[in-house]
């Protein structure tokens, strides 16, 4: 889907970790995993924590853990820079250099350099960091920073909205990651990390209510050399082309969409404004139009104005098509995994259709679920895929069961296809063959076991365009109270039936 401004939507992850600091896996594996399912990446090294609470009782182990990671990054920085920079190939794959600075007072920062070269700035505070970045930009060194996992309590590595004045080099904040969702203090993904709960005053919604002009992104913050790890957060940007400058400018201008995992496309306009714009209008009338293409069946869409739901849409899942339709377009999602907890399963799979053609293929692979140190380093490059024909894809991956009944550690793949209703969706999983007609799968999910009860299994679902594509036009006015900055702020929130979400950056209109 191309946007109203004829832009393309590209997918990436600009905050994730590997063994260059206190993460796991070589940076080379991180780049390879990113290229497997993303358009752009910034692999992030942990670099410094100036206001670490050293006097707090019981912090000795954490202090050593972090300081060892900072020293490790400093020692390998030149190699880290070289690998990251050499991965860039405009038109094919884009890479940025990045590092992370912790801050109890202001919230953790991700610092990025556009052109593949840069140094770790030993700044104490976020205002000092922004000043240094401004100086570098004036010298022609393009750089930016953004606050991540913002929802923790201020003073405990959550965002300090009072200090976060609108700044051209800090255009976005991270709304979702493996830490959970920071949109509000009541979401489908609550903060459960050992760092603590979410605090209302640190949420994205709280910042917008204060009048902050800041876009939203999602990143994995994954620590296993696996950028874009499905379900941990991804970023979509609207850009004219896949180049460093184009992707960079899209982020600077807040043309961003925060995603949990599925590649969901959003295009929204208010009068002549698009995602991320700040516009002035001579009229009080607002013509709001939007289009969405989901990664699966869409369940709800909410148009939010000034942090209140202006319009709620419920999208019923369509399961039938007219009999006269000889072929239909559909999205088919496959999950593989389950089985005994902690028992590795290597998958060698083929996924395709017996008749028709594949329009688009979307891998949905996850990385290993580790953050803190482990006794041994695992293989961090265990997924791969290719498409040798117009009717099937082949992939290899690994699962280890689900660690809890509410933790999804399965691997996945999605195909958008055009095929007859009674053509078959075909899978060969480790030599075992399975098939279901599209008509069967549209009526509901189908599943099977590789070797019998309790063994690893698969699940396949499907959705028709009426379920995963949606567009609407709404009229609104300037009536009501604006935000403290004298503007109205419009954004979209999308939920799918499979519990994948998307949030657009806002459009601001001056009264």
C-alpha positions in Angstrom: 0.0 0.0 0.0 1.3 3.4 -1.0 0.3 6.4 1.2 -1.6 9.5 0.1 1.7 11.2 -0.5 2.9 8.3 -2.7 5.3 7.1 0.0 6.2 3.4 0.6 6.0 1.8 4.0 9.3 0.2 5.2 9.9 -1.9 8.3 12.7 -1.8 10.8 14.1 -2.0 14.4 16.3 0.8 15.7 16.8 -0.3 19.3 18.0 -3.9 19.9 21.1 -5.5 21.4 23.7 -8.2 20.8 26.9 -9.5 22.4 28.8 -6.2 21.6 27.8 -5.2 25.2 25.6 -7.1 27.7 23.6 -8.9 25.2 24.2 -12.2 23.3 25.3 -13.1 19.9 27.8 -11.5 17.4 26.8 -8.3 15.7 27.2 -10.2 12.4 24.4 -12.4 13.5 22.3 -9.4 14.4 22.8 -7.9 11.0 22.0 -11.2 9.2 18.8 -11.7 11.3 17.7 -8.2 10.5 18.2 -8.6 6.7 16.1 -11.8 6.9 12.9 -9.9 7.7 13.5 -6.1 7.9 14.2 -3.2 5.6 16.4 -1.2 8.0 18.1 -1.6 11.4 20.2 0.1 14.0 21.9 -2.5 16.3 22.4 -0.8 19.7 25.3 -1.1 22.1 25.0 -0.4 25.8 27.4 2.4 26.4 27.1 4.4 29.7 24.9 5.1 32.8 26.1 8.4 34.4 23.6 8.5 37.2 23.7 4.8 38.2 22.4 4.5 41.8 25.7 3.3 43.2 24.8 4.0 46.8 21.7 1.8 46.7 22.0 -1.3 48.8 22.3 -4.5 46.8 23.4 -2.9 43.6 26.9 -4.4 43.5 26.1 -7.2 41.1 24.1 -4.9 38.8 26.9 -2.3 38.8 29.5 -4.8 37.7 27.1 -6.3 35.1 26.5 -2.9 33.5 30.1 -1.7 33.7 31.5 -4.9 32.2 29.1 -4.4 29.3 30.1 -0.8 28.8 33.8 -1.8 28.7 33.1 -4.5 26.3 31.4 -2.1 23.8 34.3 0.4 24.2 36.8 -2.3 23.4 35.0 -3.5 20.2 33.6 -0.2 19.1 35.7 0.1 15.9 34.6 -3.4 14.8 31.0 -2.7 15.8 31.1 0.5 13.6 32.7 -1.3 10.7 30.2 -4.2 10.6 27.2 -1.9 11.0 28.3 0.5 8.3 29.3 -2.2 5.8 25.8 -3.7 6.1 24.2 -0.6 4.4 23.2 -0.9 0.8 20.9 1.9 -0.3 17.9 0.5 -2.2 18.3 -3.0 -0.6 18.9 -2.6 3.2 19.7 0.3 5.4 21.7 0.3 8.6 22.4 3.0 11.2 25.0 3.1 13.9 23.6 3.4 17.5 24.3 3.2 21.2 22.3 3.4 24.4 22.7 5.7 27.4 20.9 4.9 30.6 19.4 7.7 32.7 17.5 7.4 35.9 16.5 11.0 35.9 15.6 11.5 32.2 14.9 8.1 30.8 17.1 5.9 28.7 18.2 7.2 25.4 19.1 5.6 22.1 21.5 7.7 20.1 21.8 7.1 16.3 24.2 8.3 13.6 22.9 8.4 10.0 26.0 7.9 8.0 27.5 4.9 9.7 30.2 6.7 11.7 30.2 8.2 15.1 31.5 8.1 18.7 30.1 7.4 22.1 29.4 10.8 23.7 30.3 10.9 27.4 27.5 13.2 28.3 25.9 13.4 31.8 22.4 14.7 31.2 19.9 14.5 28.3 20.0 18.3 27.7 23.7 18.0 27.5 23.4 15.1 25.1 21.1 17.1 22.8 23.4 20.1 22.9 26.3 17.9 21.7 24.1 16.3 19.0 23.1 19.8 17.8 26.8 20.8 17.5 27.5 17.6 15.5 24.6 18.3 13.2 25.9 21.8 12.6 29.2 20.1 11.5 27.3 17.9 9.0 27.2 14.8 11.2 23.6 13.7 11.2 22.5 12.3 14.5 19.4 12.0 16.8 18.2 10.5 20.1 15.0 9.1 21.4 13.8 7.9 24.8 12.8 4.3 25.1 10.8 2.2 27.5 9.3 5.5 28.6 6.6 4.1 30.9 8.7 3.5 34.0 8.4 5.9 36.9 10.3 9.1 36.4 13.6 8.9 38.4 13.7 5.1 37.7 14.6 5.2 34.0 11.2 6.4 32.8 10.8 9.5 30.7 10.9 13.0 32.2 8.2 14.8 30.2 8.9 18.1 32.0 12.4 18.0 30.6 11.4 16.5 27.3 10.8 19.8 25.5 10.1 19.5 21.7 13.5 19.1 20.0 14.2 18.6 16.3 16.8 15.9 17.1 14.5 14.0 19.5 11.4 13.5 17.2 10.0 10.2 18.6 9.7 8.1 21.7 9.4 4.3 22.0 5.8 3.3 22.7 6.2 -0.5 22.6 9.1 -3.0 23.1 9.8 -6.2 25.0 9.3 -4.1 28.1 5.6 -3.8 27.1 3.3 -1.0 26.0 3.8 2.6 27.2 0.8 4.1 25.5 -1.2 4.4 28.7 -1.2 2.7 32.2 -3.9 0.3 31.1 -3.0 -1.7 27.9 -3.1 -5.2 26.6 0.6 -5.4 27.4 1.4 -4.4 31.0 4.9 -3.8 32.3 6.1 -7.0 33.9 9.9 -6.6 33.6 12.0 -6.7 36.8 12.6 -3.0 36.3 9.1 -2.4 37.6 5.5 -1.3 36.7 4.2 1.5 34.4 3.5 4.9 35.8 0.7 7.0 34.3 2.7 10.3 34.2 5.4 8.6 32.1 3.1 7.3 29.4 2.9 8.4 25.8 -0.7 9.6 26.3 0.4 11.7 29.3 3.1 13.4 27.1 0.6 14.2 24.3 -1.8 15.6 26.9 0.9 18.0 28.0 1.2 19.3 24.4 4.4 17.5 23.4 4.8 17.2 19.7 6.5 13.8 19.5 5.9 10.7 17.3 5.8 7.1 18.3 7.9 4.1 17.4 8.3 0.5 18.6 11.5 -1.5 18.9 12.3 -4.9 20.2 15.0 -4.0 22.8 15.8 -7.6 22.2 19.1 -8.9 23.7 19.7 -11.9 21.5 21.1 -10.5 18.2 17.6 -10.7 16.6 16.3 -7.3 15.5 12.6 -7.4 14.6 12.0 -10.4 16.8 8.3 -10.9 16.2 6.0 -9.7 18.9 8.6 -7.6 20.7 8.1 -4.5 18.6 8.9 -3.1 15.1 8.8 0.3 13.5 7.2 1.2 10.1 8.1 4.4 8.3 6.6 6.2 5.3 9.4 7.1 3.0 9.9 7.8 -0.8 12.7 5.2 -1.1 14.9 2.8 0.9 18.0 4.9 1.5 19.7 6.1 4.6 18.6 9.7 4.0 15.0 8.8 3.2 14.5 6.6 6.2 16.3 9.1 8.5 14.2 12.0 7.3 11.0 9.9 7.8 11.9 9.4 11.4 12.9 13.0 11.9 9.5 14.1 10.5 7.6 11.6 12.7 6.2 9.6 9.7 6.2 6.6 11.9 4.0 3.7 13.0 4.6 1.6 16.1 3.9 -2.1 15.7 4.0 -5.1 18.0 5.0 -7.6 15.3 2.8 -8.0 12.2 3.5 -5.7 9.3 0.4 -3.5 9.6 0.1 -0.5 7.1 -1.6 2.7 8.1 -2.2 5.8 6.0 -4.1 8.7 7.7 -4.7 12.3 6.6 -6.4 15.2 8.2 -7.2 17.8 5.5 -3.8 18.2 3.8 -1.8 16.8 6.8 -0.3 13.3 6.9 1.3 11.2 9.7 3.6 13.3 11.8 2.6 16.7 10.3 1.9 19.9 12.2 -0.4 22.0 10.1 -2.3 25.3 10.2 -5.8 25.4 8.7 -7.9 28.4 7.8 -11.1 26.4 8.4 -12.5 24.7 11.5 -13.6 21.7 9.4 -11.5 18.5 9.4 -11.7 16.0 6.7 -10.2 12.8 8.2 -9.5 9.8 5.9 -7.6 6.7 6.6 -6.7 3.3 5.1 -5.4 0.2 6.9 -4.0 -3.0 5.6 -3.5 -5.5 8.5 -1.2 -8.4 8.9 -4.3 -10.4 9.6 -7.9 -9.9 10.4 -8.5 -6.5 12.0 -10.7 -6.5 15.1 -11.0 -2.8 16.2 -9.9 0.6 15.1 -9.9 3.7 17.2 -9.5 7.2 16.0 -8.2 9.2 19.0 -8.5 13.0 19.2 -6.7 14.8 22.1 -6.3 11.4 23.8 -10.1 10.7 23.8 -11.6 8.1 21.4 -13.4 10.1 18.7 -14.6 7.1 16.7 -14.6 3.4 17.4 -14.9 0.8 14.7 -15.5 -2.9 15.2 -14.6 -5.0 12.2 -16.4 -8.4 11.9 -14.3 -11.2 10.5 -15.6 -12.1 7.0 -15.4 -15.9 6.4 -17.4 -16.4 3.2 -17.1 -15.1 -0.4 -19.6 -15.2 -3.3 -19.6 -18.6 -5.0 -19.1 -17.0 -8.4 -15.6 -15.8 -7.4 -13.2 -18.1 -9.1 -10.2 -16.9 -7.1 -9.9 -14.8 -4.0 -7.2 -12.8 -2.2 -6.4 -13.8 1.3 -3.7 -13.7 4.0 -2.7 -17.0 5.4 -0.8 -17.2 8.7 1.2 -20.2 9.9 2.5 -20.8 13.4 4.8 -23.7 14.4 6.0 -24.6 17.9 4.3 -25.9 21.0 5.6 -29.3 22.3 7.5 -29.9 25.5 8.8 -26.8 27.3 12.5 -26.2 26.9 12.9 -29.0 24.4 14.5 -27.7 21.2 12.7 -28.4 17.9 14.4 -27.7 14.6 12.0 -27.1 11.8 12.6 -27.7 8.1 9.4 -26.5 6.4 7.7 -25.7 3.2 4.5 -23.6 3.1 2.5 -22.8 0.0 -0.6 -23.3 -2.1 -1.6 -25.9 -4.7 -3.1 -23.4 -7.2 -2.8 -19.6 -7.6 0.1 -17.4 -6.7 1.8 -15.8 -3.7 1.5 -12.0 -3.7 3.7 -11.3 -0.7 5.7 -13.3 1.9 6.3 -12.1 5.5 8.5 -14.0 7.9 7.5 -13.7 11.6 10.6 -15.1 13.4 11.6 -14.6 17.0 15.0 -14.7 18.7 16.0 -16.5 21.8 14.4 -15.3 25.0 17.4 -14.3 27.0 18.4 -11.0 28.5 20.8 -11.6 31.5 24.0 -13.6 31.3 23.7 -17.3 30.5 26.0 -20.2 31.2 26.6 -20.7 27.5 26.2 -18.8 24.2 23.5 -20.3 22.0 23.4 -20.2 18.2 21.7 -16.9 17.5 21.3 -17.3 13.7 18.8 -20.2 13.5 16.1 -19.0 11.1 16.3 -18.6 7.3 13.9 -18.6 4.4 13.7 -18.4 0.6 11.1 -18.4 -2.1 12.0 -20.5 -5.2 8.5 -20.4 -6.8 5.4 -18.4 -7.0 3.5 -21.0 -5.0 5.6 -21.8 -1.9 8.3 -20.6 0.5 10.8 -22.7 2.4 12.1 -21.9 5.9 14.1 -23.3 8.7 13.8 -22.2 12.3 13.9 -23.4 15.9 11.3 -23.5 18.8 11.6 -24.7 22.4 8.0 -25.0 23.5 6.2 -22.1 25.4 7.7 -21.3 28.7 4.3 -20.5 30.3 0.7 -20.9 29.0 0.6 -17.2 28.2 4.0 -16.8 26.6 4.0 -17.3 22.8 7.4 -18.6 21.8 6.2 -20.1 18.5 7.6 -19.1 15.1 5.5 -17.9 12.2 5.1 -17.0 8.6 2.4 -15.1 6.6 1.5 -15.3 2.9 -0.7 -13.0 1.0 -2.1 -15.1 -1.9 -4.6 -15.2 -4.7 -6.1 -18.7 -5.1 -9.3 -20.6 -5.6 -11.4 -21.3 -2.5 -11.0 -25.1 -2.9 -7.3 -25.0 -3.7 -5.1 -26.4 -0.9 -2.9 -24.7 1.6 0.0 -27.1 1.7 2.7 -27.6 4.4 5.5 -30.0 4.8 7.0 -29.9 8.3 10.0 -32.0 9.0 8.8 -34.5 6.4 5.2 -34.7 7.6 2.7 -33.4 5.0 -0.5 -31.5 5.8 -3.1 -29.7 3.7 -6.4 -27.8 4.1 -8.5 -26.0 1.6 -8.7 -22.2 1.8 -12.5 -22.6 2.3 -11.8 -24.8 5.4 -9.3 -22.4 6.9 -11.5 -19.4 6.4 -14.2 -21.0 8.6 -11.7 -21.3 11.4 -8.1 -22.2 12.4 -6.8 -25.6 11.6 -4.1 -27.4 13.5 -2.1 -30.6 13.6 0.7 -32.5 15.4 4.0 -33.6 13.9 4.2 -37.0 15.7 1.1 -37.3 17.8 -0.2 -36.1 21.2 2.1 -33.7 23.1 4.5 -33.3 20.2 5.3 -30.0 18.4 2.4 -28.7 16.3 1.2 -26.2 13.8 -1.8 -23.8 13.4 -2.9 -22.1 10.3 -5.4 -19.2 9.9 -6.7 -17.1 7.0 -8.4 -13.8 6.5 -10.1 -12.2 3.5 -9.4 -8.6 2.3 -12.7 -7.5 3.9 -11.2 -8.5 7.2 -7.7 -7.1 6.8 -8.3 -4.0 4.7 -10.3 -1.1 6.0 -10.9 2.5 5.0 -13.1 5.3 6.3 -13.8 9.0 6.0 -15.0 11.2 8.9 -15.9 14.8 9.3 -14.8 16.6 12.5 -14.6 20.3 13.7 -12.4 22.3 15.9 -15.0 22.4 18.7 -13.9 21.4 22.1 -10.8 22.2 24.2 -7.4 22.0 22.4 -4.3 20.6 24.0 -2.1 23.0 26.1 -0.1 23.8 22.9 -3.2 25.2 21.3 -3.5 22.2 18.9 -5.7 19.2 18.2 -4.0 15.9 17.9 -5.4 12.9 15.9 -3.9 9.4 15.8 -5.0 5.8 15.1 -4.9 2.7 17.2 -5.4 -0.7 15.5 -6.0 -4.2 17.1 -6.1 -7.5 15.2 -7.8 -10.7 16.3 -4.4 -12.3 16.8 -3.6 -9.6 19.4 -1.1 -7.7 17.2 -1.4 -4.0 17.4 -0.4 -0.8 15.6 -0.3 2.9 16.6 0.2 5.8 14.2 2.1 8.9 15.1 -0.3 11.8 15.4 -1.2 14.7 13.1 -1.4 18.0 14.9 -3.6 20.9 13.8 -3.2 24.4 15.1 -6.4 26.2 16.2 
